[in-house]
Amino acid sequence: MFGVKAKEHTQALDDASSWAAKTAQTIGDATSLVKDAKQQVDALLREFDADAQTLANAAASSTDPGAEMQARAVIAGMSAKYAKEAADIVNAAKGRLTELMSGMDSTAPASAPSSGPLGTRASGTGGSSGGGGYSGGGNTGSTGPAMTFPPSDQYGSGTQIKLPGGQTVSAPNERAAIAVRAALSRLGLPYVWGGTDPNKGMDCSGLTQWAYGQAGVKVPRTAATQTVGQKVDINDIQPGDLVIWSGHVAMYIGNGQMVEEPHTGDVCHVVPLRTSNAGEPLLGVFRPSA
């Protein structure tokens, strides 16, 4: 009898030790998640501040009497866009933290206390005291496996562009054509907020910056600052032109279509040309290759 009980106690100690080790790993994972989330939120705030300051400076130096009012409207639209990005970060991290805690509970020995709801501390008797839950998360361009993409030359050469549907269109110059072919070569690439990795994930402005970089044309990093080159009328839009809102950018590819990295949870895709985007102010159509 004594030997049986000793064996049971030894097994219980082994189970508790294993669970403690897993708990420590879970805490480490959660800590890393929170740290990464804070870094991304801080980067989001810095990006917003930089874009807003750029627009404010441009309005201050403009001779247009309506420039200041327009800048305020654009910044207000940007604020809403960045607020949505922050909400996405919060929800993504909360879901991941919940998964971590559920995994810990599923391997806990019978005598272990429940971890309790997210954002609380459960005591051994079931009571709890408030514990502030941290929300954060999101994605970065340096995580996840690299993807395989077709060579961009399958979309034509020179100023001619072969679209995915089989049509052939002409770009205003070869630089624009190269940018369009580069962007199309990333179809299926996951949207990653702040992402600039063409093999793992990019955001909307990351895609357009990278695509034009393949053509030797440098454009700024964020959507609101990619208003470079020649501004053109929407009726004169040509392949390679950028359609830019206060917080989003897409590239026109011809045949009434544009390519874009849309939002978290989606991938780079081709959609019909539009001038609206979640209520954001349209800054215009710009031709970086001009």
Secondary structure, 3 states (H helix, E strand, C coil): CHHHHHHHHHHHHHHHHHHHHHHHHHHHHHHHHHHHHHHHHHHHHHHHHHHHHHHHHHHHHCCCCCHHHHHHHHHHHHHHHHHHHHHHHHHHHHHHHHHHHHHHHHCCCCCCCCCCCCCEEECCCCCEEECCCCCCCCCCCCCCCCCCCCCHHHHCCCCEEECCCCCEEECCCHHHHHHHHHHHCCCCCEECCCCEECCCEECHHHHHHHHHHHCCCCCCCCHHHCCCCEEECHHHCCCCCEEEECCCEEEEEECCEEEECCCCCCECEEEECCCCCCCCCEEEEEECCC
